[in-house]
Amino acid sequence: MSNHPTFSIIKKDSSSKARAGILQTPHGTVETPVFMPVGTQGSVKTMGAEELEQMGYQILLSNTYHLILRPGSETLKNAGGLHKFMSWPRALLTDSGGYQVFSLAPRCKISETGVEFSSHVDGTRCELSPEITTRFQLDIGADIAMCLDDCPPYPSLERDARQSMERTLRWAERCRQAYQGWLKERDLQRSSSPLPLLFGITQGASFPELRKKSSQKTVEIGFPGYAIGGLGVGEPRKDTVEFLEASLEPLPVEQPRYLMGFGKPEDMWEFVEKGVDMFDCVLPTRNGRNGQGFTSIGRINVANADYKEDFSPLDTSCNCLTCTRYTRAYICHLFRAGEMLAPRLVTLHNLCFMIRLLRSIRDAILNGKFQEAKKEFLRKYERGESDF
């Protein structure tokens, strides 16, 4: 879809499918494996863009469905695009809204044309289609835009999963055509600079053969990167791994793979080992707002009364602002007093934890020590001794 390479693999693990790479975008390079904080409405909750820059994040995620509703395309156009609107100078990936169609199913009506839905904000009728979502993402300056997909619920009947998968493929072809039309209108087909990318999304629900077929057919349409959708929607953990492997098998090894919606620290090692390059999840921020911190002893809920007299840092192995300046007892007090600072402090720590974690995974691959580092992290994390 472009005339220059956008992804290069720097180093592969010799005993697994883990790899370290570099993804080129219009707003800079992204080192993989990478975790992308979720800024659904143009904001990573409780965090300023400058704080995320200081942590070292190279890419954030935002969401088409929510941005179309508010602030809307006209405001974003007048602001000069989403980057300027949210004061974020680095890469942005925008989800197409397919997951919101799944999660807000009672408000939606799906047809071959696209999706009609009633806004969760004010109830007005709105429409998403492959053409609308693709052009909206490109118009607001997304570095990586996602195809509109039809994400079935779990469990699904095979006939329903097949119908959903086939619709997703037809929509992917329309998204690709809309992308090419957008480039042509701007005479960008032969640009020597990095172009915005359009990733395809594979589906297939809980049926491995459908997942393989979805990936094969999506590759035949042709995209510079591929996302695995429809996982983490209620299926047992062992099935997640099986379905992921089925989806990954047909995907080109030289292109980036993005597993949508996963962010547990312990999952990162296993799924990178399977060959995944990119992740996103609301878990670090959502859990942080509710008092749950990712720490060397696993996850703890610092809002619990157990920590009222605990004057140690949230995580003794962390050098983030939260851990170098504040104690568990103080953060516990803030939560119990309803202070707004409380969710900010734990969210800040969780995001620092995640970027350090993904950097440690990348470094382990580059240094040829992925397997040893994985075993050591999991051993310490499960026993409360992690010092990665």
Short mmCIF file of the C-alpha atoms (twelve columns), coordinates in Angstrom:
data_MODEL
# 
_entry.id   MODEL 
# 
loop_
_atom_site.group_PDB 
_atom_site.id 
_atom_site.type_symbol 
_atom_site.label_atom_id 
_atom_site.label_alt_id 
_atom_site.label_comp_id 
_atom_site.label_asym_id 
_atom_site.label_seq_id 
_atom_site.Cartn_x 
_atom_site.Cartn_y 
_atom_site.Cartn_z 
_atom_site.pdbx_PDB_model_num 
ATOM 1   C CA . MET A 1   0.000   0.000   0.000  1 
ATOM 2   C CA . SER A 2   3.064   2.255   0.093  1 
ATOM 3   C CA . ASN A 3   6.251   2.454   -1.906 1 
ATOM 4   C CA . HIS A 4   8.710   2.165   0.960  1 
ATOM 5   C CA . PRO A 5   9.191   -0.233  3.877  1 
ATOM 6   C CA . THR A 6   7.462   0.745   7.104  1 
ATOM 7   C CA . PHE A 7   8.549   -2.060  9.438  1 
ATOM 8   C CA . SER A 8   11.937  -3.656  9.934  1 
ATOM 9   C CA . ILE A 9   12.870  -6.490  12.273 1 
ATOM 10  C CA . ILE A 10  16.117  -5.767  14.092 1 
ATOM 11  C CA . LYS A 11  16.550  -8.996  16.045 1 
ATOM 12  C CA . LYS A 12  14.702  -12.297 16.450 1 
ATOM 13  C CA . ASP A 13  14.758  -14.611 19.439 1 
ATOM 14  C CA . SER A 14  16.480  -17.824 18.435 1 
ATOM 15  C CA . SER A 15  14.074  -20.154 20.270 1 
ATOM 16  C CA . SER A 16  10.690  -18.468 19.753 1 
ATOM 17  C CA . LYS A 17  8.842   -16.058 17.476 1 
ATOM 18  C CA . ALA A 18  9.659   -13.008 19.593 1 
ATOM 19  C CA . ARG A 19  11.251  -10.147 17.690 1 
ATOM 20  C CA . ALA A 20  12.355  -6.548  18.161 1 
ATOM 21  C CA . GLY A 21  11.504  -4.132  15.385 1 
ATOM 22  C CA . ILE A 22  11.096  -0.536  14.269 1 
ATOM 23  C CA . LEU A 23  7.875   0.827   12.778 1 
ATOM 24  C CA . GLN A 24  8.104   4.011   10.694 1 
ATOM 25  C CA . THR A 25  5.219   6.512   10.970 1 
ATOM 26  C CA . PRO A 26  4.683   10.120  9.865  1 
ATOM 27  C CA . HIS A 27  5.248   11.227  13.460 1 
ATOM 28  C CA . GLY A 28  8.375   9.232   14.174 1 
ATOM 29  C CA . THR A 29  9.600   5.717   14.752 1 
ATOM 30  C CA . VAL A 30  8.027   3.260   17.153 1 
ATOM 31  C CA . GLU A 31  10.214  0.603   18.718 1 
ATOM 32  C CA . THR A 32  8.531   -2.778  19.109 1 
ATOM 33  C CA . PRO A 33  7.369   -4.702  21.056 1 
ATOM 34  C CA . VAL A 34  5.262   -1.772  22.228 1 
ATOM 35  C CA . PHE A 35  2.388   -1.103  24.603 1 
ATOM 36  C CA . MET A 36  0.067   1.739   23.595 1 
ATOM 37  C CA . PRO A 37  -1.798  3.644   26.336 1 
ATOM 38  C CA . VAL A 38  -5.460  4.165   25.499 1 
ATOM 39  C CA . GLY A 39  -6.610  7.748   25.043 1 
ATOM 40  C CA . THR A 40  -10.117 6.934   23.862 1 
ATOM 41  C CA . GLN A 41  -11.360 10.521  23.626 1 
ATOM 42  C CA . GLY A 42  -8.033  12.117  22.830 1 
ATOM 43  C CA . SER A 43  -6.858  11.863  26.432 1 
ATOM 44  C CA . VAL A 44  -5.156  9.131   28.460 1 
ATOM 45  C CA . LYS A 45  -7.242  9.469   31.594 1 
ATOM 46  C CA . THR A 46  -5.670  11.664  34.311 1 
ATOM 47  C CA . MET A 47  -2.436  12.071  32.287 1 
ATOM 48  C CA . GLY A 48  -1.111  15.054  30.350 1 
ATOM 49  C CA . ALA A 49  0.595   14.545  26.994 1 
ATOM 50  C CA . GLU A 50  3.844   15.950  28.373 1 
ATOM 51  C CA . GLU A 51  3.886   13.320  31.126 1 
ATOM 52  C CA . LEU A 52  3.517   10.510  28.600 1 
ATOM 53  C CA . GLU A 53  6.318   12.037  26.536 1 
ATOM 54  C CA . GLN A 54  8.546   12.155  29.607 1 
ATOM 55  C CA . MET A 55  7.833   8.490   30.307 1 
ATOM 56  C CA . GLY A 56  9.067   7.740   26.793 1 
ATOM 57  C CA . TYR A 57  5.895   6.626   25.035 1 
ATOM 58  C CA . GLN A 58  6.221   6.820   21.259 1 
ATOM 59  C CA . ILE A 59  2.603   6.032   20.342 1 
ATOM 60  C CA . LEU A 60  -0.867  6.417   21.857 1 
ATOM 61  C CA . LEU A 61  -4.259  5.040   20.849 1 
ATOM 62  C CA . SER A 62  -7.488  6.956   20.343 1 
ATOM 63  C CA . ASN A 63  -10.946 5.956   19.116 1 
ATOM 64  C CA . THR A 64  -12.939 6.904   16.028 1 
ATOM 65  C CA . TYR A 65  -16.397 6.229   17.486 1 
ATOM 66  C CA . HIS A 66  -15.858 8.549   20.443 1 
ATOM 67  C CA . LEU A 67  -14.073 11.280  18.478 1 
ATOM 68  C CA . ILE A 68  -16.780 11.400  15.817 1 
ATOM 69  C CA . LEU A 69  -19.347 11.994  18.570 1 
ATOM 70  C CA . ARG A 70  -17.242 14.630  20.307 1 
ATOM 71  C CA . PRO A 71  -15.511 16.882  19.558 1 
ATOM 72  C CA . GLY A 72  -16.431 15.906  15.978 1 
ATOM 73  C CA . SER A 73  -14.674 16.198  12.650 1 
ATOM 74  C CA . GLU A 74  -15.186 19.952  12.220 1 
ATOM 75  C CA . THR A 75  -13.535 20.851  15.529 1 
ATOM 76  C CA . LEU A 76  -10.620 18.510  14.870 1 
ATOM 77  C CA . LYS A 77  -10.189 19.954  11.383 1 
ATOM 78  C CA . ASN A 78  -10.182 23.504  12.737 1 
ATOM 79  C CA . ALA A 79  -7.634  22.488  15.379 1 
ATOM 80  C CA . GLY A 80  -5.273  21.208  12.706 1 
ATOM 81  C CA . GLY A 81  -5.809  17.535  13.431 1 
ATOM 82  C CA . LEU A 82  -5.839  15.285  16.468 1 
ATOM 83  C CA . HIS A 83  -2.118  15.659  17.230 1 
ATOM 84  C CA . LYS A 84  -2.399  19.430  17.623 1 
ATOM 85  C CA . PHE A 85  -5.757  19.201  19.384 1 
ATOM 86  C CA . MET A 86  -4.367  16.953  22.144 1 
ATOM 87  C CA . SER A 87  -0.827  18.402  22.012 1 
ATOM 88  C CA . TRP A 88  0.781   15.059  21.192 1 
ATOM 89  C CA . PRO A 89  3.773   15.216  18.796 1 
ATOM 90  C CA . ARG A 90  4.395   11.500  18.411 1 
ATOM 91  C CA . ALA A 91  2.542   8.668   16.678 1 
ATOM 92  C CA . LEU A 92  -1.183  8.021   17.045 1 
ATOM 93  C CA . LEU A 93  -3.138  4.868   16.240 1 
ATOM 94  C CA . THR A 94  -6.900  5.282   15.972 1 
ATOM 95  C CA . ASP A 95  -9.243  2.337   16.400 1 
ATOM 96  C CA . SER A 96  -12.091 2.292   13.890 1 
ATOM 97  C CA . GLY A 97  -14.918 1.877   16.410 1 
ATOM 98  C CA . GLY A 98  -15.567 -1.796  15.696 1 
ATOM 99  C CA . TYR A 99  -15.136 -2.768  19.335 1 
ATOM 100 C CA . GLN A 100 -17.609 -0.086  20.404 1 
ATOM 101 C CA . VAL A 101 -20.121 -1.612  17.986 1 
ATOM 102 C CA . PHE A 102 -19.588 -4.878  19.873 1 
ATOM 103 C CA . SER A 103 -19.702 -3.363  23.369 1 
ATOM 104 C CA . LEU A 104 -22.674 -1.088  22.621 1 
ATOM 105 C CA . ALA A 105 -24.601 -3.742  20.657 1 
ATOM 106 C CA . PRO A 106 -28.080 -2.764  21.961 1 
ATOM 107 C CA . ARG A 107 -27.574 0.704   20.463 1 
ATOM 108 C CA . CYS A 108 -26.390 -0.574  17.072 1 
ATOM 109 C CA . LYS A 109 -27.871 -1.934  13.876 1 
ATOM 110 C CA . ILE A 110 -25.366 -3.663  11.600 1 
ATOM 111 C CA . SER A 111 -25.931 -3.982  7.856  1 
ATOM 112 C CA . GLU A 112 -23.772 -4.501  4.804  1 
ATOM 113 C CA . THR A 113 -23.493 -0.733  4.457  1 
ATOM 114 C CA . GLY A 114 -22.095 -0.237  7.948  1 
ATOM 115 C CA . VAL A 115 -23.422 0.465   11.419 1 
ATOM 116 C CA . GLU A 116 -26.211 2.759   12.565 1 
ATOM 117 C CA . PHE A 117 -26.197 3.583   16.246 1 
ATOM 118 C CA . SER A 118 -27.676 5.926   18.790 1 
ATOM 119 C CA . SER A 119 -25.114 8.075   20.523 1 
ATOM 120 C CA . HIS A 120 -24.453 7.148   24.148 1 
ATOM 121 C CA . VAL A 121 -23.946 10.896  24.724 1 
ATOM 122 C CA . ASP A 122 -27.266 12.339  23.571 1 
ATOM 123 C CA . GLY A 123 -29.098 9.586   21.702 1 
ATOM 124 C CA . THR A 124 -28.737 11.108  18.227 1 
ATOM 125 C CA . ARG A 125 -28.565 8.703   15.295 1 
ATOM 126 C CA . CYS A 126 -25.114 8.292   13.767 1 
ATOM 127 C CA . GLU A 127 -23.487 6.117   11.134 1 
ATOM 128 C CA . LEU A 128 -20.170 4.327   10.788 1 
ATOM 129 C CA . SER A 129 -19.160 2.755   7.502  1 
ATOM 130 C CA . PRO A 130 -15.809 1.574   6.123  1 
ATOM 131 C CA . GLU A 131 -15.564 4.745   4.072  1 
ATOM 132 C CA . ILE A 132 -16.595 7.103   6.885  1 
ATOM 133 C CA . THR A 133 -14.253 5.620   9.475  1 
ATOM 134 C CA . THR A 134 -11.254 5.361   7.139  1 
ATOM 135 C CA . ARG A 135 -11.512 8.910   5.864  1 
ATOM 136 C CA . PHE A 136 -12.203 10.306  9.328  1 
ATOM 137 C CA . GLN A 137 -9.075  8.660   10.742 1 
ATOM 138 C CA . LEU A 138 -6.916  9.896   7.874  1 
ATOM 139 C CA . ASP A 139 -8.426  13.386  7.939  1 
ATOM 140 C CA . ILE A 140 -7.631  13.872  11.620 1 
ATOM 141 C CA . GLY A 141 -4.016  12.791  11.053 1 
ATOM 142 C CA . ALA A 142 -3.860  9.236   12.393 1 
ATOM 143 C CA . ASP A 143 -0.478  7.631   11.806 1 
ATOM 144 C CA . ILE A 144 -2.093  4.197   11.881 1 
ATOM 145 C CA . ALA A 145 -5.752  3.866   10.959 1 
ATOM 146 C CA . MET A 146 -7.722  0.661   11.517 1 
ATOM 147 C CA . CYS A 147 -10.233 -0.977  9.207  1 
ATOM 148 C CA . LEU A 148 -13.814 -1.144  10.439 1 
ATOM 149 C CA . ASP A 149 -14.531 -4.680  11.617 1 
ATOM 150 C CA . ASP A 150 -17.495 -6.690  12.864 1 
ATOM 151 C CA . CYS A 151 -16.551 -8.171  16.246 1 
ATOM 152 C CA . PRO A 152 -18.900 -11.024 17.239 1 
ATOM 153 C CA . PRO A 153 -19.738 -11.781 20.884 1 
ATOM 154 C CA . TYR A 154 -18.509 -14.803 22.837 1 
ATOM 155 C CA . PRO A 155 -19.869 -17.392 22.491 1 
ATOM 156 C CA . SER A 156 -21.099 -17.260 18.904 1 
ATOM 157 C CA . LEU A 157 -22.594 -19.876 16.628 1 
ATOM 158 C CA . GLU A 158 -20.273 -20.843 13.792 1 
ATOM 159 C CA . ARG A 159 -22.653 -19.530 11.134 1 
ATOM 160 C CA . ASP A 160 -22.806 -16.155 12.892 1 
ATOM 161 C CA . ALA A 161 -19.021 -16.064 13.304 1 
ATOM 162 C CA . ARG A 162 -18.564 -16.879 9.620  1 
ATOM 163 C CA . GLN A 163 -21.022 -14.183 8.587  1 
ATOM 164 C CA . SER A 164 -19.219 -11.656 10.796 1 
ATOM 165 C CA . MET A 165 -15.815 -12.688 9.429  1 
ATOM 166 C CA . GLU A 166 -16.953 -12.418 5.814  1 
ATOM 167 C CA . ARG A 167 -18.502 -9.001  6.441  1 
ATOM 168 C CA . THR A 168 -15.245 -7.864  8.050  1 
ATOM 169 C CA . LEU A 169 -13.388 -8.952  4.896  1 
ATOM 170 C CA . ARG A 170 -15.756 -7.059  2.622  1 
ATOM 171 C CA . TRP A 171 -15.458 -3.994  4.818  1 
ATOM 172 C CA . ALA A 172 -11.639 -4.337  4.773  1 
ATOM 173 C CA . GLU A 173 -11.640 -4.170  0.970  1 
ATOM 174 C CA . ARG A 174 -13.796 -1.037  1.103  1 
ATOM 175 C CA . CYS A 175 -11.506 0.517   3.725  1 
ATOM 176 C CA . ARG A 176 -8.526  -0.175  1.482  1 
ATOM 177 C CA . GLN A 177 -10.268 1.450   -1.477 1 
ATOM 178 C CA . ALA A 178 -11.166 4.475   0.656  1 
ATOM 179 C CA . TYR A 179 -7.535  4.734   1.792  1 
ATOM 180 C CA . GLN A 180 -6.244  4.609   -1.772 1 
ATOM 181 C CA . GLY A 181 -8.813  7.194   -2.853 1 
ATOM 182 C CA . TRP A 182 -7.727  9.489   -0.018 1 
ATOM 183 C CA . LEU A 183 -4.065  9.215   -1.089 1 
ATOM 184 C CA . LYS A 184 -4.956  9.835   -4.729 1 
ATOM 185 C CA . GLU A 185 -6.928  12.974  -3.905 1 
ATOM 186 C CA . ARG A 186 -3.836  14.365  -2.194 1 
ATOM 187 C CA . ASP A 187 -1.393  13.026  -4.800 1 
ATOM 188 C CA . LEU A 188 0.499   11.077  -2.131 1 
ATOM 189 C CA . GLN A 189 0.836   7.720   -3.889 1 
ATOM 190 C CA . ARG A 190 4.500   8.358   -4.752 1 
ATOM 191 C CA . SER A 191 5.458   10.215  -1.601 1 
ATOM 192 C CA . SER A 192 8.957   9.471   -0.329 1 
ATOM 193 C CA . SER A 193 7.939   10.436  3.226  1 
ATOM 194 C CA . PRO A 194 6.254   7.979   5.621  1 
ATOM 195 C CA . LEU A 195 2.549   7.764   4.821  1 
ATOM 196 C CA . PRO A 196 -0.273  7.066   7.254  1 
ATOM 197 C CA . LEU A 197 -0.813  3.323   7.494  1 
ATOM 198 C CA . LEU A 198 -4.022  1.315   7.307  1 
ATOM 199 C CA . PHE A 199 -4.031  -1.974  9.235  1 
ATOM 200 C CA . GLY A 200 -6.396  -4.834  8.519  1 
ATOM 201 C CA . ILE A 201 -8.181  -6.657  11.358 1 
ATOM 202 C CA . THR A 202 -8.719  -10.404 11.454 1 
ATOM 203 C CA . GLN A 203 -11.707 -12.018 13.162 1 
ATOM 204 C CA . GLY A 204 -13.135 -15.555 13.382 1 
ATOM 205 C CA . ALA A 205 -14.523 -15.706 16.935 1 
ATOM 206 C CA . SER A 206 -13.816 -19.022 18.695 1 
ATOM 207 C CA . PHE A 207 -13.245 -21.103 15.566 1 
ATOM 208 C CA . PRO A 208 -9.564  -21.674 14.692 1 
ATOM 209 C CA . GLU A 209 -10.261 -22.529 11.067 1 
ATOM 210 C CA . LEU A 210 -12.271 -19.349 10.618 1 
ATOM 211 C CA . ARG A 211 -9.465  -17.384 12.234 1 
ATOM 212 C CA . LYS A 212 -6.915  -18.863 9.835  1 
ATOM 213 C CA . LYS A 213 -9.153  -18.137 6.884  1 
ATOM 214 C CA . SER A 214 -9.773  -14.583 8.074  1 
ATOM 215 C CA . SER A 215 -6.031  -13.922 8.296  1 
ATOM 216 C CA . GLN A 216 -5.361  -15.505 4.905  1 
ATOM 217 C CA . LYS A 217 -8.054  -13.483 3.170  1 
ATOM 218 C CA . THR A 218 -7.051  -10.245 4.911  1 
ATOM 219 C CA . VAL A 219 -3.465  -10.767 3.752  1 
ATOM 220 C CA . GLU A 220 -4.747  -11.296 0.211  1 
ATOM 221 C CA . ILE A 221 -6.391  -7.852  0.348  1 
ATOM 222 C CA . GLY A 222 -3.020  -6.481  1.419  1 
ATOM 223 C CA . PHE A 223 -2.106  -4.198  4.315  1 
ATOM 224 C CA . PRO A 224 1.170   -2.964  5.847  1 
ATOM 225 C CA . GLY A 225 0.161   -4.387  9.242  1 
ATOM 226 C CA . TYR A 226 -2.410  -6.721  10.776 1 
ATOM 227 C CA . ALA A 227 -4.408  -6.681  13.996 1 
ATOM 228 C CA . ILE A 228 -5.966  -9.674  15.721 1 
ATOM 229 C CA . GLY A 229 -9.417  -8.722  16.958 1 
ATOM 230 C CA . GLY A 230 -12.198 -10.450 18.837 1 
ATOM 231 C CA . LEU A 231 -10.068 -11.918 21.640 1 
ATOM 232 C CA . GLY A 232 -10.315 -11.153 25.339 1 
ATOM 233 C CA . VAL A 233 -14.110 -10.968 25.054 1 
ATOM 234 C CA . GLY A 234 -14.913 -13.705 27.576 1 
ATOM 235 C CA . GLU A 235 -13.250 -16.832 26.229 1 
ATOM 236 C CA . PRO A 236 -11.162 -19.033 28.594 1 
ATOM 237 C CA . ARG A 237 -7.481  -18.152 28.744 1 
ATOM 238 C CA . LYS A 238 -6.328  -21.417 27.137 1 
ATOM 239 C CA . ASP A 239 -8.630  -20.724 24.202 1 
ATOM 240 C CA . THR A 240 -7.214  -17.222 23.815 1 
ATOM 241 C CA . VAL A 241 -3.784  -18.708 23.162 1 
ATOM 242 C CA . GLU A 242 -5.142  -21.273 20.691 1 
ATOM 243 C CA . PHE A 243 -7.180  -18.699 18.777 1 
ATOM 244 C CA . LEU A 244 -4.275  -16.241 18.725 1 
ATOM 245 C CA . GLU A 245 -1.942  -18.839 17.249 1 
ATOM 246 C CA . ALA A 246 -4.507  -19.692 14.579 1 
ATOM 247 C CA . SER A 247 -4.805  -16.006 13.646 1 
ATOM 248 C CA . LEU A 248 -1.044  -15.423 13.609 1 
ATOM 249 C CA . GLU A 249 -0.075  -18.449 11.535 1 
ATOM 250 C CA . PRO A 250 -0.985  -17.038 8.081  1 
ATOM 251 C CA . LEU A 251 0.258   -13.490 8.749  1 
ATOM 252 C CA . PRO A 252 3.462   -12.324 7.016  1 
ATOM 253 C CA . VAL A 253 6.439   -12.479 9.364  1 
ATOM 254 C CA . GLU A 254 7.905   -9.270  7.942  1 
ATOM 255 C CA . GLN A 255 4.927   -7.117  8.912  1 
ATOM 256 C CA . PRO A 256 3.762   -5.903  12.338 1 
ATOM 257 C CA . ARG A 257 1.162   -7.863  14.319 1 
ATOM 258 C CA . TYR A 258 -1.097  -6.064  16.762 1 
ATOM 259 C CA . LEU A 259 -3.098  -7.895  19.456 1 
ATOM 260 C CA . MET A 260 -5.983  -5.632  20.382 1 
ATOM 261 C CA . GLY A 261 -7.111  -5.130  23.966 1 
ATOM 262 C CA . PHE A 262 -4.473  -6.944  26.045 1 
ATOM 263 C CA . GLY A 263 -2.380  -5.384  28.810 1 
ATOM 264 C CA . LYS A 264 -1.747  -7.722  31.736 1 
ATOM 265 C CA . PRO A 265 1.981   -7.627  32.519 1 
ATOM 266 C CA . GLU A 266 2.238   -11.406 32.610 1 
ATOM 267 C CA . ASP A 267 0.576   -11.643 29.179 1 
ATOM 268 C CA . MET A 268 3.136   -9.441  27.480 1 
ATOM 269 C CA . TRP A 269 5.929   -12.007 27.657 1 
ATOM 270 C CA . GLU A 270 3.818   -14.894 26.400 1 
ATOM 271 C CA . PHE A 271 2.228   -13.040 23.505 1 
ATOM 272 C CA . VAL A 272 5.504   -11.439 22.398 1 
ATOM 273 C CA . GLU A 273 6.887   -14.966 22.390 1 
ATOM 274 C CA . LYS A 274 4.085   -15.901 19.964 1 
ATOM 275 C CA . GLY A 275 5.180   -13.134 17.585 1 
ATOM 276 C CA . VAL A 276 3.013   -10.154 18.607 1 
ATOM 277 C CA . ASP A 277 4.563   -6.695  18.223 1 
ATOM 278 C CA . MET A 278 1.898   -4.254  19.451 1 
ATOM 279 C CA . PHE A 279 -0.567  -4.131  22.349 1 
ATOM 280 C CA . ASP A 280 -3.141  -1.751  23.812 1 
ATOM 281 C CA . CYS A 281 -5.377  -1.963  26.850 1 
ATOM 282 C CA . VAL A 282 -7.267  0.240   29.318 1 
ATOM 283 C CA . LEU A 283 -6.136  -1.973  32.215 1 
ATOM 284 C CA . PRO A 284 -3.218  0.157   33.521 1 
ATOM 285 C CA . THR A 285 -5.327  3.334   33.573 1 
ATOM 286 C CA . ARG A 286 -8.689  1.849   34.566 1 
ATOM 287 C CA . ASN A 287 -7.188  -0.198  37.378 1 
ATOM 288 C CA . GLY A 288 -5.084  2.753   38.455 1 
ATOM 289 C CA . ARG A 289 -8.185  4.911   38.850 1 
ATOM 290 C CA . ASN A 290 -9.607  2.226   41.126 1 
ATOM 291 C CA . GLY A 291 -6.496  1.943   43.279 1 
ATOM 292 C CA . GLN A 292 -4.883  -1.123  41.759 1 
ATOM 293 C CA . GLY A 293 -1.178  -0.782  41.072 1 
ATOM 294 C CA . PHE A 294 1.099   -3.060  39.041 1 
ATOM 295 C CA . THR A 295 3.997   -3.702  41.386 1 
ATOM 296 C CA . SER A 296 6.875   -6.050  42.108 1 
ATOM 297 C CA . ILE A 297 4.558   -8.160  44.243 1 
ATOM 298 C CA . GLY A 298 1.981   -8.410  41.499 1 
ATOM 299 C CA . ARG A 299 -1.109  -6.239  41.571 1 
ATOM 300 C CA . ILE A 300 -2.145  -4.619  44.847 1 
ATOM 301 C CA . ASN A 301 -5.113  -2.417  45.700 1 
ATOM 302 C CA . VAL A 302 -3.557  0.443   47.588 1 
ATOM 303 C CA . ALA A 303 -7.006  1.864   48.390 1 
ATOM 304 C CA . ASN A 304 -7.575  -1.009  50.842 1 
ATOM 305 C CA . ALA A 305 -7.353  -0.295  54.558 1 
ATOM 306 C CA . ASP A 306 -4.407  -2.733  54.799 1 
ATOM 307 C CA . TYR A 307 -2.157  0.060   53.517 1 
ATOM 308 C CA . LYS A 308 -3.240  2.824   55.908 1 
ATOM 309 C CA . GLU A 309 -0.020  2.469   57.922 1 
ATOM 310 C CA . ASP A 310 2.277   1.268   55.132 1 
ATOM 311 C CA . PHE A 311 4.897   3.977   54.635 1 
ATOM 312 C CA . SER A 312 6.811   2.197   51.888 1 
ATOM 313 C CA . PRO A 313 6.651   3.191   48.207 1 
ATOM 314 C CA . LEU A 314 3.973   1.745   45.984 1 
ATOM 315 C CA . ASP A 315 6.735   -0.308  44.322 1 
ATOM 316 C CA . THR A 316 10.236  -0.452  45.775 1 
ATOM 317 C CA . SER A 317 11.658  -1.417  42.352 1 
ATOM 318 C CA . CYS A 318 10.278  1.666   40.582 1 
ATOM 319 C CA . ASN A 319 11.755  5.154   40.223 1 
ATOM 320 C CA . CYS A 320 8.672   6.929   38.886 1 
ATOM 321 C CA . LEU A 321 7.421   10.130  40.523 1 
ATOM 322 C CA . THR A 322 4.769   8.248   42.501 1 
ATOM 323 C CA . CYS A 323 7.234   5.767   43.967 1 
ATOM 324 C CA . THR A 324 10.065  8.185   44.662 1 
ATOM 325 C CA . ARG A 325 7.915   10.777  46.390 1 
ATOM 326 C CA . TYR A 326 4.791   9.213   47.938 1 
ATOM 327 C CA . THR A 327 3.959   6.300   50.213 1 
ATOM 328 C CA . ARG A 328 1.272   3.650   50.081 1 
ATOM 329 C CA . ALA A 329 -0.215  5.091   53.261 1 
ATOM 330 C CA . TYR A 330 -0.549  8.533   51.676 1 
ATOM 331 C CA . ILE A 331 -2.089  7.170   48.477 1 
ATOM 332 C CA . CYS A 332 -4.475  5.031   50.539 1 
ATOM 333 C CA . HIS A 333 -5.491  8.169   52.448 1 
ATOM 334 C CA . LEU A 334 -6.103  10.038  49.192 1 
ATOM 335 C CA . PHE A 335 -8.417  7.327   47.881 1 
ATOM 336 C CA . ARG A 336 -10.330 7.089   51.127 1 
ATOM 337 C CA . ALA A 337 -10.674 10.873  51.248 1 
ATOM 338 C CA . GLY A 338 -11.879 11.025  47.645 1 
ATOM 339 C CA . GLU A 339 -8.980  13.186  46.492 1 
ATOM 340 C CA . MET A 340 -8.446  13.509  42.714 1 
ATOM 341 C CA . LEU A 341 -4.692  13.079  43.112 1 
ATOM 342 C CA . ALA A 342 -5.112  9.423   44.118 1 
ATOM 343 C CA . PRO A 343 -6.086  7.951   40.717 1 
ATOM 344 C CA . ARG A 344 -3.501  10.144  38.997 1 
ATOM 345 C CA . LEU A 345 -0.649  8.810   41.104 1 
ATOM 346 C CA . VAL A 346 -1.479  5.137   40.612 1 
ATOM 347 C CA . THR A 347 -2.207  5.591   36.902 1 
ATOM 348 C CA . LEU A 348 1.116   7.370   36.447 1 
ATOM 349 C CA . HIS A 349 2.913   4.503   38.142 1 
ATOM 350 C CA . ASN A 350 1.100   1.827   36.125 1 
ATOM 351 C CA . LEU A 351 1.995   3.502   32.842 1 
ATOM 352 C CA . CYS A 352 5.631   3.810   33.929 1 
ATOM 353 C CA . PHE A 353 5.536   0.136   34.891 1 
ATOM 354 C CA . MET A 354 4.244   -0.865  31.444 1 
ATOM 355 C CA . ILE A 355 6.794   1.092   29.434 1 
ATOM 356 C CA . ARG A 356 9.624   -0.274  31.573 1 
ATOM 357 C CA . LEU A 357 8.236   -3.770  31.113 1 
ATOM 358 C CA . LEU A 358 8.072   -3.549  27.314 1 
ATOM 359 C CA . ARG A 359 11.540  -2.005  27.187 1 
ATOM 360 C CA . SER A 360 12.879  -4.877  29.260 1 
ATOM 361 C CA . ILE A 361 11.274  -7.373  26.861 1 
ATOM 362 C CA . ARG A 362 12.769  -5.583  23.853 1 
ATOM 363 C CA . ASP A 363 16.198  -5.407  25.497 1 
ATOM 364 C CA . ALA A 364 16.036  -9.112  26.306 1 
ATOM 365 C CA . ILE A 365 15.389  -9.909  22.642 1 
ATOM 366 C CA . LEU A 366 18.188  -7.613  21.458 1 
ATOM 367 C CA . ASN A 367 20.608  -9.150  23.958 1 
ATOM 368 C CA . GLY A 368 19.687  -12.720 23.053 1 
ATOM 369 C CA . LYS A 369 18.324  -13.401 26.541 1 
ATOM 370 C CA . PHE A 370 14.579  -13.448 26.004 1 
ATOM 371 C CA . GLN A 371 13.879  -16.888 27.466 1 
ATOM 372 C CA . GLU A 372 15.990  -16.301 30.558 1 
ATOM 373 C CA . ALA A 373 14.472  -12.881 31.139 1 
ATOM 374 C CA . LYS A 374 10.939  -14.196 30.707 1 
ATOM 375 C CA . LYS A 375 11.455  -16.972 33.249 1 
ATOM 376 C CA . GLU A 376 13.088  -14.607 35.717 1 
ATOM 377 C CA . PHE A 377 10.340  -11.994 35.422 1 
ATOM 378 C CA . LEU A 378 7.521   -14.496 35.854 1 
ATOM 379 C CA . ARG A 379 9.262   -16.180 38.777 1 
ATOM 380 C CA . LYS A 380 9.795   -12.898 40.582 1 
ATOM 381 C CA . TYR A 381 6.466   -11.373 39.612 1 
ATOM 382 C CA . GLU A 382 4.519   -14.344 40.918 1 
ATOM 383 C CA . ARG A 383 6.561   -14.386 44.134 1 
ATOM 384 C CA . GLY A 384 6.628   -10.624 44.578 1 
ATOM 385 C CA . GLU A 385 10.332  -10.158 43.849 1 
ATOM 386 C CA . SER A 386 10.382  -8.476  40.432 1 
ATOM 387 C CA . ASP A 387 13.173  -5.962  39.940 1 
ATOM 388 C CA . PHE A 388 13.304  -5.777  36.128 1 
# 
